[in-house]
């Protein structure tokens, strides 16, 4: 460990990482009333890549259907 280097704690890996090597995400979360919460995340590079990959699988695709369409899909 370098004497003057600042370290940040990566909560995903449970390790202290040089702050200059950490990568970040800034997430906006909205509840049903459209209240916004901002969440700042800083992680080691490996954990950042894992989280970004997982978040991409949750990406909204705007695939909307009516109740009638859903009923038709479950009966076919």
C-alpha positions as CSV (number, residue, x, y, z in Angstrom):
1,X,0.0,0.0,0.0
2,X,1.3,3.4,-0.9
3,X,1.6,5.8,2.0
4,X,-0.3,8.8,0.4
5,X,-2.8,6.9,-1.8
6,X,-6.4,7.2,-0.7
7,X,-8.4,4.0,-0.6
8,X,-12.1,3.4,-0.9
9,X,-14.1,0.4,0.3
10,X,-15.7,-1.6,-2.5
11,X,-18.9,-3.0,-0.9
12,X,-19.3,-5.6,-3.6
13,X,-15.9,-7.2,-3.2
14,X,-15.4,-6.3,0.5
15,X,-11.9,-4.9,-0.3
16,X,-10.1,-1.6,0.0
17,X,-9.2,-0.3,-3.5
18,X,-7.1,2.7,-4.6
19,X,-9.7,5.4,-5.1
20,X,-8.2,6.4,-8.4
21,X,-8.8,2.9,-9.7
22,X,-12.5,2.7,-8.7
23,X,-15.3,3.1,-11.3
24,X,-18.6,4.6,-10.7
25,X,-22.3,4.5,-11.4
26,X,-24.9,7.0,-10.6
27,X,-28.4,5.5,-10.3
28,X,-31.7,7.4,-10.3
29,X,-34.6,5.4,-8.6
30,X,-38.2,6.5,-8.9
31,X,-41.0,5.3,-6.7
32,X,-44.7,5.2,-7.7
33,X,-45.1,8.9,-6.8
34,X,-42.2,9.7,-9.0
35,X,-40.0,10.7,-6.1
36,X,-36.4,10.5,-7.1
37,X,-33.6,8.9,-5.1
38,X,-30.0,9.3,-6.4
39,X,-27.6,6.5,-5.5
40,X,-23.9,7.0,-6.0
41,X,-21.9,3.7,-6.4
42,X,-18.1,3.3,-6.5
43,X,-16.6,-0.2,-7.1
44,X,-13.5,-2.0,-8.0
45,X,-13.2,-2.4,-11.8
46,X,-14.1,-6.1,-11.7
47,X,-17.1,-5.5,-9.6
48,X,-18.2,-2.6,-11.7
49,X,-18.1,-4.7,-14.8
50,X,-20.2,-7.4,-13.1
51,X,-22.8,-4.9,-11.9
52,X,-23.0,-3.2,-15.3
53,X,-23.4,-6.6,-17.0
54,X,-26.2,-7.6,-14.6
55,X,-27.9,-4.2,-15.0
56,X,-28.0,-4.5,-18.8
57,X,-30.1,-7.7,-18.4
58,X,-32.7,-5.5,-16.6
59,X,-32.8,-2.9,-19.3
60,X,-36.4,-1.7,-20.1
61,X,-37.5,-2.7,-23.6
62,X,-40.9,-1.0,-23.5
63,X,-42.7,-4.3,-24.3
64,X,-46.3,-3.5,-23.2
65,X,-49.4,-5.6,-23.6
66,X,-53.0,-5.4,-22.7
67,X,-54.8,-7.8,-20.3
68,X,-56.5,-9.4,-23.3
69,X,-53.2,-10.0,-25.0
70,X,-51.8,-11.6,-21.9
71,X,-54.8,-13.8,-21.5
72,X,-54.5,-14.9,-25.1
73,X,-50.8,-15.7,-24.6
74,X,-51.4,-17.9,-21.5
75,X,-54.1,-19.9,-23.3
76,X,-52.1,-20.7,-26.4
